[in-house]
């Protein structure tokens, strides 16, 4: 599904970022911005709402709606090697490539297929300001905001993660950092996901989502795209290693798994030159 308006500028930004080796940079245009004070207030309001009965009621409603939306949006989505997810009995961190505002629903389908009931999705705090149905889901459907505050990221956020893992639930963190619309290649990973996995001694559940161009128009710029969620072998921290050693080793293994999956699925080296095929379904013209 295509979210947002014309994507030509986004595709141009992706191509330029690839040429300059800036694989974790923002490429979307007109993304909302928050002042530090506004972000802090949003996060404080979010934290204050969590223990209330009103939040719990809306959370149950939001989760139920997300399950329905996931099933409808992913009626053509396939999940491969689900046994790799079913073997996870406790909490863990899911990592996946990030290419669409709704790609978390493909991950949710895999989570439900893997017999896990609940998935928290790490997201930018600006999403808490959305309105309407999307705004309701951003605030109440297990979205876990990050922030720029050192206190929040150093103390509050890890505490929220620890509580989730203690409940044997899963957290989706996008280690590529920014969303690149329909870009099919795995990108270099940031260490945060693996630091938390090492710190809390939980596995990394490694996913790679394949995109297939169906050859049928979705809008003026893109064809319809089908997803295949590949559940790769889980990555466990080594109790004999330090947090830093584990985070580096887990990140390297996850990157290698995702690259290997990409090269096998698409039959192309990760180092091949950029081409229009790297933006799956793209029919737009400059």
Phi, psi and omega in degrees: 000137181270123179249130179095182185268214183305134185255004183302316181296324179294315179297319177300318180295321178297312181300318180293319180295321177298314181300329183261003178070029181256073192279351180247009182281157174289134179239345177292156179249149176062030174294142180294150179238150179235140170287158177305321180293318180293320178296315180300320180294319177301315181292321178296319178296320179298312181295322180293329183282332189308314185277000186277152178294327178298318178296315183298320179294315180291328178296316178298320178294316180296319179294320179295319179294320180297325178294317178296315180296320179300315181296321182286313182293334185246033180293340177254000182284136178252144175243125184249140178061046181297339179301331178295334178270325182295337180284349179276115183259338181249205179286164179186170179247124175269134172242142181207159173291150189238113190217001182200143179301338182253010182294341176295339178288329174294320176295319179300321179300317178297319180298314179296318178296331180274012176070027173252134188271338192222134178228124173264139184242119178288134187212162176291145182295339178301333181293338179291345181269356179296156183244176178069205182297317180298318178298320177300315181292322179297329182269336190231358183255049175061041171272132184246104186282145169259176180203178180264347181293131179295322179294315181297312183285333182273336185233305187292309183299313176300326177295322177295317178299314181301320179295319180296314180295325179296335177273004181064030178260171185248152179233130175264120175237130179271103184285351175283348174083292183257155177276131173243112191299119176056021176282124192272344184274145170291144182248164178305147188257146172269155194277347188306313181303319187280330173298313181293322177298317180290319182296318184260005176055050176239156182283156166269124176261104191272120177241151168224124183261118176277142176244133180241122177287119182274355177073012179243131184300136171259317171209195184293339186252333188230149166275164174294147183232136176253144181255145169233115181270116179263116178270109184273168181303136178293154184241121185253143174292148178268116183298344180275351182257158176286169178301315181295315180298316179296316183297319179293316182292319180293319178297316180296317180295319180296316178300314181298320179295317181293320178296316180298320178296315179301311184294326178287318184292312187263352178064036183216144177293144176297339183265005178296152179300150178298141175217168180300333179295341179291340175257099191293129178084359185293125177236001185293161179225143179287000000 
